[in-house]
């Protein structure tokens, strides 16, 4: 029964976006990793089918099972190799086997299929050629990219240099390249497994999808700064921030789930992170004016989301549209509250907002609403060479997808506080109208060119001197008499020239 309990635990964590499935399996230290991995993978693949069978037969009430455990048991009973347990649990499942088998048969008839695999939606029948590359982030707290590459070459891997386009990610066997956007990211063929590798166990490399590396990379807090990771678990982004900060400064990491935080603590220890302070606390209840946060200038906010961008978590079942709409509205409301709360920290300079969702309701719409409510912040345009942009009217943001970026689905936006001063150098540049800043602040322009007025109208300047500085020893009429004599002389000259 230990197999099913552990499989249910991992399945629940994966569906709650608490980590990649393979990482969760290997970190479990279960005695038979391959058996556990196969069971969890297959149960997850048939998850929507299994849930429909369990709901239709009302299995949970008489058996008092929780859904994740019911799924793994029903999978092995109906689709897998048969139950591998005895005792009470097997007796309970065998009691309901006939009803469960009948429901599976009715489902096949309704959908006009004969095989269990044919019940799966097309998107769940993944073609091996469509699998994503294996991304590996070098942990610069413990090693360098050069040393990691050298070690891997000595270990039999074939280094092909730095990628220049996504086509370079078509890799075979033990080939690998350095990513074309992120200099500390290595890219391997899809089935490359590092869970038993020395570099992984020693914390020298982190198994992290490329899209998930974007938030910390784009926030880029300098060493010595004070940073908040608002919804931190499972901790990959936190360790990435610490590496960018070179373990100098303060990194406050919050998460409401105590179990996830405990797992995260182990991960950070293995990664060599020392500048962090973990807190089992709701970020929304953190006081922005608290003395310990007075120097916070950077925030990474990756709040709970639908997880619709994660390939392994996509629910391909025909969900109730009204329920899904209400769920997304609730998530978007929570995400906006988190975003507005993050912008309240008094010394904040920049905040990165990210989700692993493909829905604009959780992405562009949240950002648009936030900007409307916080006019003192603006969007920073990100990575002009990135192939997928945010939906209009927010192309400054980034999107990621399996088709265009060869990653999980993702969204990233970077908000920057607009300076309160009138210094034009702090305003965003307008490439189409480079002189606009001077027009906006003529006083500043005058300070930069104090002699401009004199140069533009020298005659008027001279005239003012003639009026205000009359010659010494003359009365007020003297200047006018001199001017009349000059005009007479000038007329005589003109006449003589005419003759």
C-alpha positions in Angstrom: 0.0 0.0 0.0 3.0 2.3 0.5 3.3 2.6 -3.3 -0.3 4.0 -3.7 0.0 6.3 -0.7 3.2 7.8 -2.1 1.9 8.0 -5.7 -1.3 9.8 -4.4 0.8 12.3 -2.4 3.0 13.1 -5.5 0.0 13.3 -7.8 -1.7 15.8 -5.5 1.5 17.9 -5.3 1.9 17.9 -9.1 -1.7 18.9 -9.6 -1.3 21.7 -7.1 1.8 23.0 -9.0 4.2 22.2 -6.2 6.9 21.0 -8.5 7.7 19.0 -11.7 6.4 15.5 -11.5 9.7 13.8 -12.2 11.5 15.9 -9.6 8.8 15.1 -7.0 9.1 11.4 -7.7 12.9 11.3 -7.4 13.0 13.5 -4.3 10.6 11.2 -2.6 13.5 8.6 -2.1 10.9 5.8 -2.6 12.5 2.3 -2.8 11.3 1.6 -6.3 11.5 4.9 -8.2 10.8 3.4 -11.7 7.6 1.7 -10.5 6.4 4.8 -8.7 7.2 7.1 -11.7 5.3 4.8 -14.1 2.2 4.7 -11.9 2.1 8.5 -11.3 2.7 9.3 -15.0 0.0 7.0 -16.3 -2.5 8.0 -13.6 -1.9 11.7 -14.4 -2.4 11.0 -18.1 -5.8 9.4 -17.5 -6.7 11.8 -14.7 -9.8 13.3 -16.3 -11.1 9.9 -17.3 -10.5 8.5 -13.8 -12.2 11.4 -12.2 -15.3 11.0 -14.4 -15.6 7.3 -13.5 -15.1 8.0 -9.7 -17.7 10.8 -9.8 -20.2 8.7 -11.7 -19.9 5.8 -9.4 -19.8 7.9 -6.2 -16.8 5.9 -5.1 -15.4 8.4 -2.5 -18.4 8.3 -0.1 -18.5 4.5 0.7 -14.7 4.0 0.6 -13.8 7.3 2.4 -11.0 7.7 0.0 -9.5 11.1 -1.1 -9.5 11.8 -4.8 -5.7 11.4 -5.5 -5.6 8.0 -3.8 -8.8 6.9 -5.5 -7.3 7.8 -8.9 -4.2 5.7 -8.5 -6.1 2.7 -7.1 -8.8 2.9 -9.9 -6.1 3.3 -12.5 -4.3 0.1 -11.5 -7.6 -1.8 -11.0 -9.1 -0.9 -14.4 -6.3 0.2 -16.8 -2.9 -0.8 -15.2 -1.5 -4.2 -14.2 -3.9 -4.9 -11.4 -3.8 -3.9 -7.7 -0.5 -4.5 -6.1 -1.8 -4.3 -2.5 -3.7 -6.5 -0.1 -5.7 -6.1 3.0 -8.5 -3.6 3.6 -7.8 -1.4 0.6 -7.9 -4.2 -1.9 -11.1 -5.6 -0.3 -12.8 -2.2 -0.6 -11.8 -1.7 -4.3 -12.7 -5.3 -5.3 -16.2 -4.7 -3.7 -16.8 -1.9 -6.2 -14.9 -3.3 -9.2 -18.0 -4.4 -11.1 -19.5 -0.9 -11.0 -16.3 0.7 -12.0 -15.8 -1.7 -14.9 -19.4 -1.1 -16.1 -18.9 2.7 -16.0 -15.7 2.4 -18.0 -17.5 0.2 -20.6 -20.4 2.7 -20.8 -17.9 5.5 -21.4 -16.3 3.7 -24.3 -19.8 3.0 -25.9 -20.7 6.7 -25.5 -17.5 7.8 -27.2 -17.6 5.0 -29.8 -14.1 3.7 -29.0 -12.8 0.2 -28.1 -9.4 0.9 -26.4 -8.7 2.7 -23.1 -6.1 4.9 -24.9 -8.8 6.1 -27.4 -10.6 7.8 -24.5 -7.7 10.3 -24.1 -8.1 13.7 -25.7 -5.8 14.4 -28.7 -3.6 16.7 -26.6 -2.9 14.0 -24.1 -1.6 11.6 -26.8 1.8 13.4 -26.9 4.0 12.7 -29.9 7.6 12.0 -28.7 8.8 14.5 -31.3 6.8 17.2 -29.6 8.4 16.8 -26.2 10.1 19.8 -24.7 13.9 19.9 -24.3 15.4 19.2 -20.9 16.5 22.6 -19.4 19.3 22.7 -16.8 20.2 25.9 -15.0 23.8 26.1 -13.7 23.8 27.2 -10.1 26.5 29.9 -10.0 26.5 29.8 -6.2 28.4 26.5 -6.5 30.1 26.4 -9.9 30.4 28.2 -13.2 29.0 27.5 -16.6 32.5 26.8 -17.9 33.2 24.2 -15.2 29.8 22.6 -15.6 30.3 22.2 -19.3 33.8 20.8 -18.8 32.5 18.3 -16.3 29.6 17.2 -18.6 32.1 16.8 -21.5 34.3 14.5 -19.4 31.1 12.6 -18.4 30.4 11.7 -22.1 28.2 14.5 -23.2 28.7 16.3 -26.5 28.9 20.1 -26.3 27.7 21.8 -29.5 28.4 25.5 -28.4 25.8 28.3 -27.9 22.5 28.1 -29.7 21.7 30.9 -32.1 18.1 29.8 -33.0 15.5 27.5 -31.6 16.2 25.0 -34.4 19.5 24.3 -32.5 17.4 22.6 -29.8 16.9 19.6 -32.0 19.3 17.4 -30.0 20.0 13.7 -29.9 21.3 11.4 -27.2 23.9 13.2 -25.0 24.2 16.4 -27.1 23.7 19.8 -25.4 24.0 23.5 -26.1 23.9 26.8 -24.1 20.6 28.6 -24.4 20.4 31.6 -26.9 18.6 33.9 -24.4 19.8 32.8 -20.9 23.6 32.4 -20.6 23.4 30.1 -17.5 20.9 27.7 -19.0 22.0 24.4 -20.7 19.7 22.6 -23.1 19.6 18.8 -23.6 17.4 16.3 -25.5 14.0 15.7 -24.0 14.6 12.3 -22.3 17.9 13.3 -20.6 17.6 12.4 -16.9 19.8 14.1 -14.3 18.1 13.0 -11.1 20.9 10.5 -10.3 23.7 12.7 -11.6 26.4 14.0 -9.3 25.9 17.7 -10.4 22.2 17.5 -9.5 22.7 15.8 -6.2 25.4 18.3 -5.2 23.2 21.3 -6.1 25.5 22.4 -8.9 22.6 22.3 -11.4 18.9 23.0 -11.0 16.3 21.2 -13.2 14.1 24.1 -14.2 12.1 24.9 -17.3 13.4 27.8 -19.3 10.2 29.9 -19.0 10.4 29.5 -15.2 13.9 31.1 -15.3 12.7 34.3 -16.9 11.2 36.1 -13.8 14.4 36.1 -11.7 16.6 36.8 -14.8 14.5 39.8 -15.8 14.2 41.2 -12.3 18.0 41.0 -12.0 18.4 42.4 -8.4 22.0 43.5 -7.8 24.2 41.9 -5.0 23.5 43.5 -1.6 19.9 44.5 -2.4 16.8 43.6 -0.4 14.3 41.3 -2.4 11.0 39.6 -1.7 9.9 36.4 -3.3 6.2 36.7 -2.5 4.8 33.2 -3.2 8.1 31.3 -3.1 7.6 27.5 -2.9 8.8 25.2 -4.4 12.0 27.4 -4.4 13.6 27.3 -7.8 13.0 31.0 -8.5 14.3 31.8 -5.0 17.5 30.0 -5.5 17.9 31.7 -8.9 17.4 35.1 -7.2 20.1 34.2 -4.6 22.5 33.3 -7.4 21.9 36.6 -9.2 22.5 38.4 -5.9 25.6 36.3 -5.2 24.2 35.4 -1.8 24.6 39.1 -0.7 21.8 41.2 0.6 18.5 39.9 2.0 16.0 37.6 0.3 12.6 37.4 2.1 10.6 34.3 0.9 7.0 33.8 1.9 4.6 30.9 1.4 1.4 30.0 3.1 1.9 26.2 2.8 4.1 24.9 5.7 4.9 21.6 4.0 5.9 23.2 0.7 8.1 25.6 2.7 9.8 22.7 4.4 10.6 21.1 1.1 11.9 24.4 -0.2 14.2 24.7 2.8 15.9 21.4 1.8 16.2 22.6 -1.8 17.8 25.9 -0.8 20.2 24.1 1.5 21.3 21.9 -1.4 21.7 24.9 -3.6 23.9 26.7 -1.2 21.6 29.6 -0.6 22.4 31.6 2.6 20.9 35.1 2.1 17.3 34.0 2.6 14.7 34.4 5.3 11.8 31.9 5.0 8.4 32.8 6.5 5.3 30.6 6.7 3.1 33.6 6.1 0.4 34.9 3.7 2.1 37.7 1.6 -1.1 39.7 1.7 -0.7 40.0 5.4 2.9 41.3 5.3 3.1 44.9 6.3 4.8 46.9 3.5 5.7 49.6 6.1 7.3 47.1 8.5 10.8 48.2 9.5 12.5 45.0 8.2 11.1 45.7 4.7 12.1 49.4 4.5 14.9 48.7 2.1 13.0 46.3 -0.2 13.5 47.5 -3.8 12.7 44.3 -5.8 9.8 41.9 -5.7 9.2 38.6 -7.6 5.5 37.8 -7.6 4.5 34.4 -9.0 1.0 33.9 -7.4 -1.3 30.8 -7.5 -2.8 30.5 -10.9 -4.7 28.0 -13.1 -1.5 26.2 -14.1 -3.0 26.0 -17.6 0.4 26.5 -19.2 2.1 23.5 -17.7 2.0 20.6 -20.1 1.9 18.0 -17.4 -1.0 19.7 -15.5 -3.3 20.5 -18.4 -6.9 19.3 -17.8 -8.2 18.3 -21.2 -11.7 17.3 -19.9 -14.7 19.2 -21.0 -15.0 21.3 -17.9 -18.2 23.2 -17.0 -17.7 26.6 -18.7 -19.5 28.5 -15.9 -17.4 26.8 -13.2 -14.2 27.5 -15.2 -15.2 31.1 -15.7 -15.9 31.6 -12.0 -12.6 29.9 -11.1 -10.6 32.2 -13.4 -12.4 35.3 -12.1 -11.5 34.3 -8.5 -7.9 33.6 -9.4 -7.6 36.9 -11.3 -9.1 38.8 -8.3 -6.5 37.2 -5.9 -3.6 37.9 -8.3 -4.6 41.6 -8.7 -4.8 41.9 -4.9 -1.3 40.4 -4.6 0.0 42.8 -7.3 -1.5 45.9 -5.7 -0.1 44.8 -2.3 3.4 44.3 -3.7 3.4 47.9 -5.2 2.8 49.4 -1.8 6.3 48.7 -0.5 7.7 52.3 -0.1 11.2 51.9 -1.7 10.1 49.5 -4.4 11.8 50.0 -7.8 10.8 47.0 -9.8 8.3 44.1 -9.6 8.1 41.0 -11.8 4.7 39.4 -12.2 4.6 35.9 -13.7 2.2 33.0 -14.1 2.2 29.6 -15.7 -1.2 30.3 -17.2 -2.2 30.8 -20.8 -5.4 32.8 -20.0 -5.3 36.5 -20.7 -7.7 36.9 -17.7 -4.8 36.0 -15.4 -2.2 37.8 -17.4 -2.7 40.9 -19.5 -6.0 41.8 -17.9 -4.5 41.7 -14.4 -1.6 43.9 -15.5 -3.9 46.4 -17.3 -6.2 46.7 -14.2 -3.1 47.1 -12.0 -1.6 49.9 -14.2 -5.0 51.7 -14.1 -5.0 51.6 -10.3 -1.3 52.5 -10.0 -0.4 55.3 -12.4 3.0 55.7 -10.7 4.2 52.4 -12.3 4.9 51.6 -15.9 5.6 48.5 -18.0 9.3 47.9 -19.0 9.7 46.4 -22.5 11.3 43.0 -22.2 13.8 41.0 -24.5 13.0 42.5 -27.9 14.4 39.3 -29.5 11.9 37.0 -27.7 9.6 35.3 -30.2 6.3 35.6 -28.4 4.9 38.8 -27.0 2.0 39.8 -24.7 -1.4 40.2 -26.2 -2.3 43.7 -27.5 -2.2 46.3 -26.1 0.7 45.0 -23.9 3.5 43.8 -26.2 6.0 44.9 -23.6 5.2 41.6 -21.7 6.4 38.2 -22.7 4.5 35.0 -23.3 5.9 31.5 -23.7 4.4 28.3 -25.2 5.3 24.8 -26.4 5.1 25.8 -30.0 6.8 29.2 -30.2 9.4 29.0 -27.4 9.7 25.3 -26.7 8.8 25.7 -23.1 5.8 25.4 -20.8 3.1 28.1 -21.2 4.1 31.2 -19.3 3.6 34.9 -18.9 6.0 37.6 -17.5 5.6 41.4 -17.0 8.0 43.8 -15.4 6.6 46.9 -13.6 8.9 49.8 -12.8 8.2 52.8 -10.5 8.1 56.1 -12.4 10.3 58.7 -10.8 8.5 61.6 -9.0 11.1 64.1 -10.1 10.9 66.2 -13.2 14.3 65.2 -14.5 13.8 64.4 -18.1 16.6 61.8 -18.1 14.5 59.5 -16.0 11.6 59.6 -18.5 11.4 56.7 -21.1 13.0 57.7 -24.3 10.8 58.4 -27.4 12.9 57.2 -30.4 10.4 58.8 -32.9 10.6 62.2 -31.3 14.0 62.7 -29.5 13.4 66.4 -28.9 10.1 65.8 -27.0 11.8 65.9 -23.6 13.2 69.4 -24.2 9.8 70.7 -25.2 8.2 69.2 -22.1 10.7 71.0 -19.8 11.9 74.3 -21.3 13.3 75.5 -18.0 15.7 72.5 -17.9 16.7 73.3 -21.5 17.4 76.9 -20.6 19.7 75.7 -17.8 21.6 73.5 -20.1 22.0 76.3 -22.6 22.2 79.6 -20.6 23.3 81.6 -23.6 20.6 80.4 -26.0 18.4 83.6 -25.7 21.4 85.9 -26.4 22.4 83.9 -29.5 18.8 83.8 -30.9 18.3 87.6 -30.9 21.5 89.6 -30.5 20.0 92.8 -32.0 17.3 93.1 -29.3 19.9 92.5 -26.6 22.1 95.4 -28.0 19.0 97.7 -28.2 18.3 97.1 -24.5 21.9 98.1 -23.7 21.5 101.4 -25.6 18.3 102.3 -23.8 19.5 101.4 -20.3 23.1 102.6 -20.5 23.1 106.2 -21.8 26.5 107.9 -22.2 28.0 109.6 -19.2 27.7 113.5 -19.1 24.8 113.7 -21.5 21.2 114.6 -20.8 18.2 112.4 -21.6 17.9 114.0 -25.1 21.5 113.4 -26.1 21.0 109.8 -27.4 18.1 110.9 -29.6 20.1 113.9 -31.1 23.0 111.5 -31.9 20.6 109.1 -33.6 19.2 112.0 -35.8 22.8 113.1 -36.8 23.6 109.4 -37.7 20.4 109.1 -39.8 21.3 112.4 -41.7 24.8 111.2 -42.5 23.5 107.8 -43.7 21.0 109.6 -46.0 23.8 111.7 -47.6 25.9 108.6 -48.2 22.9 106.8 -49.8 22.4 109.8 -52.1 26.0 110.1 -53.2 26.0 106.3 -54.0 22.8 106.8 -56.0 24.5 109.6 -58.1 
